[in-house]
Amino acid sequence: MTTVPGDVGLLEAKLHGASAGEQKIFNLPHRATYVVVRNSAGLYYVQRRSSTKDYCPGLLEPMAGGVVGFGESYDESAYRELDEEMGIRNTPLTHITTFSYSVHTHHPETCTTNWRLIGMYYIRTSSRHPCSFGEACTIACTMDR
């Protein structure tokens, strides 16, 4: 089992089951997972975000990931996000690190707020070819590309 800084139970209690969208809108503290994917040729998978996303629509993103659901573990979230965003299933993930940080942000509904994000990185290697899901797609590239 992996550990996280701070009290996850306390963090979950503060969220009261808020959705990922509500966590963003109201700048609630939240947890996230990020999965970096590299194939056996040393290329990294990069996905194009859907144009319907509220944050950075249509731009490239160097990992799969997102907000951990209420009551969901980091491991469950990482596997779910990898499946949803890149179509990769039943593949072992390796925990790399756990971190936390605070950010000052401005949102029209909440003004300036300090929120805390706790996240974890995973990495996997595969020879699997990039895939496409409707508007979202995955491409393989080097880090300097």
C-alpha positions as CSV (number, residue, x, y, z in Angstrom):
1,M,0.0,0.0,0.0
2,T,1.2,3.5,-0.8
3,T,1.2,6.4,1.7
4,V,0.3,10.0,1.2
5,P,1.3,13.1,3.2
6,G,-1.4,14.5,5.5
7,D,-4.6,12.9,6.6
8,V,-6.5,11.6,3.6
9,G,-9.5,10.8,5.8
10,L,-9.7,14.4,6.9
11,L,-9.4,15.6,3.3
12,E,-12.2,13.3,2.2
13,A,-14.4,14.6,5.1
14,K,-13.9,18.1,3.9
15,L,-15.0,17.2,0.4
16,H,-18.3,15.7,1.5
17,G,-18.5,13.7,-1.7
18,A,-18.0,16.8,-4.0
19,S,-17.7,15.9,-7.7
20,A,-14.4,16.6,-9.6
21,G,-16.2,19.6,-11.2
22,E,-17.3,21.0,-7.8
23,Q,-13.8,20.5,-6.4
24,K,-12.4,22.7,-9.3
25,I,-15.2,25.3,-9.3
26,F,-14.9,25.9,-5.5
27,N,-11.2,25.3,-5.3
28,L,-11.6,22.5,-2.8
29,P,-8.6,20.6,-1.7
30,H,-8.4,17.4,-3.8
31,R,-6.4,14.4,-4.7
32,A,-5.3,13.4,-8.2
33,T,-3.3,10.6,-10.0
34,Y,-1.1,11.0,-13.0
35,V,0.2,8.1,-15.2
36,V,3.2,8.6,-17.4
37,V,3.3,6.0,-20.1
38,R,6.5,5.0,-22.0
39,N,6.7,2.2,-24.6
40,S,9.5,-0.3,-25.1
41,A,11.1,2.0,-27.8
42,G,11.5,4.7,-25.2
43,L,8.7,6.9,-26.6
44,Y,6.2,8.6,-24.2
45,Y,2.5,8.6,-24.9
46,V,1.0,12.0,-25.1
47,Q,-2.8,12.5,-25.4
48,R,-4.8,15.3,-27.0
49,R,-7.4,16.5,-24.6
50,S,-11.0,16.6,-25.8
51,S,-12.3,20.0,-26.9
52,T,-15.1,19.6,-24.4
53,K,-12.7,19.8,-21.4
54,D,-13.0,22.9,-19.2
55,Y,-9.2,23.1,-18.7
56,C,-6.9,23.2,-21.7
57,P,-9.3,21.8,-24.3
58,G,-7.7,20.4,-27.4
59,L,-4.2,20.7,-26.1
60,L,-1.6,17.9,-25.6
61,E,-1.1,16.4,-22.2
62,P,1.9,14.3,-21.2
63,M,0.0,11.9,-19.0
64,A,-3.3,10.3,-18.2
65,G,-4.8,11.4,-15.0
66,G,-7.4,13.3,-13.0
67,V,-9.2,13.8,-9.7
68,V,-9.5,10.8,-7.4
69,G,-13.2,10.0,-6.9
70,F,-14.7,10.2,-3.4
71,G,-13.9,7.0,-1.6
72,E,-11.6,5.8,-4.4
73,S,-8.0,4.8,-3.8
74,Y,-5.1,6.3,-5.7
75,D,-4.5,2.9,-7.3
76,E,-8.1,2.6,-8.4
77,S,-8.0,6.1,-9.8
78,A,-4.7,5.5,-11.7
79,Y,-6.1,2.4,-13.4
80,R,-9.4,4.0,-14.2
81,E,-7.8,7.1,-15.7
82,L,-5.4,5.1,-17.8
83,D,-8.3,3.0,-19.1
84,E,-10.6,6.0,-19.8
85,E,-7.9,8.3,-21.4
86,M,-5.7,5.8,-23.2
87,G,-7.6,2.5,-23.4
88,I,-4.9,0.7,-21.5
89,R,-6.1,-2.1,-19.1
90,N,-4.8,-4.9,-17.0
91,T,-1.2,-3.6,-17.0
92,P,0.9,-3.3,-13.8
93,L,1.7,0.2,-12.6
94,T,4.7,1.3,-10.5
95,H,4.2,3.9,-7.8
96,I,6.9,6.6,-8.2
97,T,6.2,9.3,-5.7
98,T,3.5,11.0,-3.6
99,F,3.6,14.8,-3.2
100,S,1.5,17.7,-2.1
101,Y,1.5,21.4,-2.9
102,S,-0.4,24.6,-2.4
103,V,-1.4,27.0,-5.2
104,H,-3.0,30.4,-5.2
105,T,-5.6,30.7,-8.0
106,H,-8.4,33.1,-9.1
107,H,-11.8,31.8,-10.1
108,P,-14.8,34.1,-10.7
109,E,-17.0,32.4,-8.2
110,T,-14.5,32.1,-5.4
111,C,-11.9,34.9,-5.8
112,T,-8.4,34.2,-4.6
113,T,-8.2,30.9,-2.8
114,N,-5.4,28.6,-1.6
115,W,-6.0,25.0,-2.4
116,R,-4.0,21.8,-1.9
117,L,-3.5,19.0,-4.4
118,I,-2.1,15.7,-3.4
119,G,-1.1,13.5,-6.2
120,M,0.8,10.3,-7.2
121,Y,2.8,9.4,-10.2
122,Y,2.9,6.0,-11.9
123,I,4.8,4.8,-14.9
124,R,4.5,1.7,-17.1
125,T,6.2,0.5,-20.2
126,S,4.6,-1.3,-23.1
127,S,5.0,-2.0,-26.8
128,R,1.3,-1.2,-27.3
129,H,0.6,1.2,-30.2
130,P,-1.0,4.5,-29.5
131,C,-4.8,4.5,-29.8
132,S,-7.6,6.9,-30.5
133,F,-11.0,7.4,-28.8
134,G,-13.3,9.7,-30.7
135,E,-11.9,13.2,-30.3
136,A,-9.2,12.2,-27.9
137,C,-6.1,10.6,-29.3
138,T,-2.8,9.3,-28.0
139,I,0.6,9.7,-29.8
140,A,4.1,8.5,-29.0
141,C,7.0,11.0,-29.0
142,T,10.4,11.7,-27.5
143,M,10.6,14.1,-24.5
144,D,12.4,16.7,-26.7
145,R,9.7,16.7,-29.4
